[in-house]
């Protein structure tokens, strides 16, 4: 199915004719990829922010 949008403005009509058509499955894929990427990046960012900075501690070698 090809959708034709007529605005009455020749340049705009020519530009719109070249644009991609997004179907429901395309939108769902884009949302799922965005959510997955957000979860992964959010996990890594949250993990990096939440880890303690141990660089200032003196290592004594004593265990236990």
N, C-alpha and C positions, 0 to 999 in steps of 0.2 A: 504494500500500500504506500503510495507516494503522496505526501501532503504538500499542497501548493499554498503558500501564503502570499497574498497580494496586498501590498500596502499602498500602492499607487505611486511610490517613489521608485524610479527605475533602478537606481544604484542599490538601494536597500533590497529590492526584490531579487536582483542578481546575486547579492551577497547571501541572502537567506536560502536561495536555491542550492548553494554549495555547502550548506551546513549539514552536519551529520544528524541523523534521526535517532534518538535514544528511545528504546523500547523498555517495557517494564523489567525484563530480565537483565538488561544492561544497567539500569538504575540499581537493581538489587545487588548485582555483582559489585558495582562501585561502592555501595554502602558497606557491604560485607568486607571488602578489601580495606576500606577506610577504618572500620571498627577493629579488624584484626591488626592492622598496622598500629592503630592507636593503643591497643592493649599491649602489644609487644613493646613499643617504645615507652609507654607509660610504666610498664614493669621495670624495664632497664633504668629509666630515669629515676623512678621511685627507689629502686634498689641502690643506685649510686648516691642518691641524696641521703638515704637512711643509714648507710654504713658509717660506723664511727671512724674518726681519724686517729689512727694509732701511731702516727709518725712522731709524736712528741714523747712517747713513752720510752724509758730506758730499758733495754733488754738486759736482764741480769743472768739469764740462763737457768734460773731456778724454776723447776716445774712442780706443780702440785700446789 
